[in-house]
Amino acid sequence: MNEPPLVYFRPKTAAEYLGISIATFWRLVAAGKIPTAKISPRATVCKKEDLDALVNFEL
């Protein structure tokens, strides 16, 4: 089967995608509402599907 590729966003891009500030993004991460992964000591990413799930849940 052909599965769509996973799309990952860095925090600033994720905040822009959600239409929120970077501070609000980090508050949601701290609250456990947005799962993230550290891919290096200075790089954090989150999956687009997790952001979409948050938006769909909030509506």
C-alpha positions, 0 to 999 in steps of 0.5 A: 500500500501507498501510505502518505509521508509523515510531515513534521513541523518545527515549533515556529512553523507548527505555531503558524500552522495552528494560528497561535503564538509560539508561547501558546504552542509551548504552553500546549506542549507543557500541558501535554496537548501537543506531543513533540520529539527531540531529534537533536539537543537543539531541535524539536518537531511535532507531527502534522497529524497530531496538530490536525487532531488537536484542531479537530478535537478543539472544534 
